[in-house]
Amino acid sequence: MAPRAVNPKKHAARRDEFIDAAQVLITAKGYEQLSIEDVLAETGSSKGAFYHYFDSKSALLSAVVDHMVSGGIEVVAGVIADPDLSALQKLEGYFKTLAAFKGERRDFLIKVIDVWFSDDNAIVRERFRRETVRLVTPHFASIIRQGISEGTFSLAQPEQMARVVLALMMDTGDEAGQLYLARHAGKITFEEVRQRISTYESAMERLLGVEAGTLHLVDESTLQTWFS
């Protein structure tokens, strides 16, 4: 008997149902409290259907994060493609648009931030990092090439430097997550958060070869939203 043909669109749509349900449930109750049975009840599915797409609860979290990464990339793609923006405006717009995207999903992100930085999710974080590098490096290379042609950025080898800039950006994101945990545990002040973020902005300016004080990647409203 020939194997049953799989409809790719239906297969992807069914998988997305699990991902969407998991995001809703994590936002409502947190990742640690989430069970596979909760997801099955939310989607009206069997265990067999769930394990057809995911081999564990951790794999489901990884899929949720990947889904968010893809959504974020789609949102910022419009900034990259805007012909009316300078390279500097695109770089700042990239960060601000992504910050707004995360702000809209703040409740979910707060629920998973502890488990995200746990040792148990080291493999998930590394997968997230690799996927982000794959998707975002071409965007950063495009911005850097434009900045060089405009005479704004003083650096060479845009493709290679894009990965370096991205590495710094991702480290900034990791640092922001750790700062969030420390701030809400009462271990650091809001001003210390501001200073740490400013350090990353200065590092980015030096890397790109732009004048000090030119780059503003995180605005005051974003800082207030997450750290006040």
N, C-alpha and C positions, 0 to 999 in steps of 0.2 A: 504493500500500500504506500502510495506516495505521501510524503509529509504534507501537512496542511499548510497552505500558503498564509503568510502573515501580512496583513495590511499595515504598512509602515505608519500611516497617519493614525489609524486606530490604536496601534501599539504605543505610539508616542503620546497620544491623547490620554490613554489609560494610565500610563506612567505619570503624566503630569497631574492626574487626579490625586494620586498618592502624595506627590510633592506638595500640591496646593493644600491638601488636607493636613499634612504634617506641619506646614508653616502656620496654618490657623491654630492648630492644637498647641504647638510650641509657644506661640504668642499668648495663648490663653492660660497655659498651665506650666510651661517650662519644659526644657528638653529632658531633664532627669525624671520628671513625673510622667512623661509621655511613654506609652506602651504601644507595642505593635497592635494589640487588641483595640486600643483607642482609634488607631488609623483604620483598622478594618471596619469598626462600627461607623466611623465617619463616612467611609466610602461605600459601605455595603458590600465589602469584598471578602473573599475567603483567604486563608493563610496561603494556600497554593498560588493564588493570584498575586499576592504580595511578594512571595519569594521567587516568583517568576521574574520580577524586576529588581529586587533588592535582596541581598543575602543577609542583611542585618539592619538593626536600628541605626547603627553608625553609618552604614552605606546610604540609608535614607537621608540622614543629615548632610552627608557629602553631596547628595543630589540636590538638596534644597539650596545649599551654598553655591553649587555650580549654577543652578538656575538663577540665583540672584546675581552672580557675576555676569552671566550672559545678558541679563536685563539691564544691569548697570552699563555694560559696554554699549548696548544698543542705544541707551539714553545719551551717552556722551559722544556717540558717533556724529550726532548732529552738530555739536560744537566743533569737532575736528573738520567737518566738511564745509563749515560756514566761510565763504570766500571774503566776507567783509571783516573778518577778525584777524588781527595780527597774531604772530606766534605767541607773544607774551599773553595776549588776551585769551588765546585758545588754551594755554597751559593753566592760567588761573580759572578759566571757565570750566575746564576739565575737572579740577578739584572741587569747585563750587557746585557744579551740577551733580557730581558724585556724592557730595556731602548732603545735598538736598534729597537725592535718591535714598540715601541711608536714613536721613531724618524721617522720611515717610514710613520707614520700616523700623523705626526706633524701638517700638514695643517688642518686636520679634528679636532684634539684635541684642537688646538688654537681657532677654531670656536665655540666650545661648552664649553670651560672652564668657561666662565662667567656664563652661564646658569646652568652649572653643580653644581656650588657652591651657587646658589640662593636658597632661602628658599622654592621656589615652587618645587624644585627637591629633597627635603629632603627625601621623601619616596623612590625615585629612587636611591639615594645614599645609603640608608639603605639596599635596595634590592641588590644592587651591592656588598655591604660589606658582606652580608650573603652568597651570591653565591660564592664570592671569598673565604671566610672561608671554605665553603663546599668543594671546588675544590682543594684548595692549602694546607690545613692543612696536608693531607697525604704526600705531597711532603716534607714539612718542617720536619715532623716527621721522614721521611726516612733519610734526611740529618743529623738531630740531632743524630739519632741512630748510623749512620756511624761515626760522629764526636766523640761520646762517645767511640765507640769501637777503634778508632784510637788514643784516648787519647788527642785529640785536644780540645774538649769541656768539660768543667767541670760543668755539671749539670745532674740532674736526671729527671725521668718521661718525656721522649721525646714526648709522645702524648699530654700531658697537656702543656708542654713548647712550643710545636709547635704553639699552639694557641696564646700564649703570644708573641712569636717572630713575628707571623703573624700580631698581633694587632699593634705592634711597626712598622712593615713594612708598613702597611696600613696608619698609622698615618704619617709616613714619606712621603707617596704619597700625602696625603691630604695637608701636609705642603708644599711640592714642588709645588703643584698647587697654593696655596695661595702666595707663594714666587714669582711664575711666574707673577701673577697679580700685586703684589707690585713692583716687579722689572721693569716691563714694564710701570708702572704708575710713575716711577721715585722716588718711596718712599724709596727704599733701594738700597745699592750698591752691586756690584757683590761680593765683599769680604764678605759682610754680609751674602749673600746667601751661600757662601762657608763655613763660620763658622757655620751656622745653620745646614747644611747638615752634617758637621763634628761632630756636637753634637749627631746627630742620630747614626752615625757610632760608636761613643764612647759608646753610650748606648747599642747598639747591642753587642759590644765586652764584656761589663760587664755582660750582660744577658747570653751570651754563655760561659763566663769564659775563654776568650782567651786573649792573651797578647795585651796591648794597642798598637795601630798602626798596628795591624795585618790585620784588615779587611778594604777593600777598595770597597765600594758598588757603589759609583758613581765616574766615572773617569773624568778627566779634559775635554775631548772632549764632554762628555754629558753635563757638566755644561756650556761649551761654546755654545753648540747647542741651549740650552733653555734659558740661562740667560745673554749672552753677549750683 
